[in-house]
């Protein structure tokens, strides 16, 4: 057999591997909420994870010493999700293994964080052997060793990260003054009785809408022809123009879902048809019914030679992709990092939809802008626009511009500018970590991240993002 024939045989043997998809499921009540993450010590029931809300720590004793900050702008980060994915076949100390994803609230800021593919999204990993100090091998629902307070670790009432002081007025611990003030403004002063337990989430700007992350296998599909795929992609956008003429509720709901997706990604027909990678993205998530709401795609360290079609992240655009040298090895053990999972733009819909409603209501009530200030700026703006330049007082333009900036800051004070096209996470293939009782605990306690190890995340921007002019 010739080399060309061997190569063709290898191509014929290429096959897709199974991808796990994550979906958002709204919590029905607090009993349902307790089943997500690590709220309970019953680890045999763990599956999937959680979107939004506050993190529940797998290692409750050695959580990071301080709240996480963006590496681009140094702002405090917001918790996005956590994902439970054991890996004890690689390392017995990873019988339990959880990832935590945090994002900068300005991760779509064109000037700073939006243009940086790394730093505005941070991912922490921690793991435990089957026998550990926190989750008994023999299931015991009454056990409290999985709770930070059992280990005298205080957590922030707002974000769930480590607390550094108890507010004498509110009676809760906070990670810093920014969350102490936020809780005072949005919860304490309102005497919100619904916030009586740590599982309740009244509106706060730094806490995104919480839901369960349910993981299922991506359904099997028959590969379609190129013509079928192009026709499918074109039809998706064409149907949006026909909503008024179609009375079928199911079709309308489907179109509304696609409209939400297009809005999140900044996509339109011209965008898709110009970029083959974008076409592949929409083809993959729309070819099977009822899976285009997927929030996460999980495929740990796939064999690139055997599954080229599914081994890499499902990129949403052909640019802003890393090359081989962009993915660093594990800083702790030096092993290669490879792709394990990615956050989809659909996740933003479930994290931000209700959250943004709260932001708008809060801004209407609490932006603190007086009518006199608005009127003064309006009059000054009219003078500048309608008067000849020589008749405009020298300092009026600068003063007016500063006043407008102050108003914008007040209006945007509660808003999160979180956005991405997709976020791909690359993890240590040795699954290294500090096992409970296996490594000297001084290593955990001396680390800024405690028993948590930072992995590598690459943020690809949404489709409507372009590099700002320099």
Secondary structure by P-SEA (a helix, b strand, c coil): ccaaaaaaaaaaaccccbbbbbbbbccccaaaaaaccccccccccccbbbcccbbbbccccccccccccccccccbbbbcbbbbbbcccccccccbbbbbbbbbccccccccccccccccbbbbbbbbccccccccccccccccccccccccbbbbccccccccccccccccccccaaaaaaaaccccccccccccccccccccccccbbbbbccccccccccccaaaaaaaaaaaaaaaaaccccccaaaaaaaaaaaaaaaaacccaaaaaacaaaaaaaaaacccccccccccccccccccccccccccccccccccccccccccccccccccccccccccaaaaaaacaaaaaaaaaaaaccccccaaaaaaaaaaaaaaacccccccccaaaaaaaaaaaaaaaaaacccccccccbbbbbcccccccccccccccccccccccccbbbbbbbbbbccccccccc
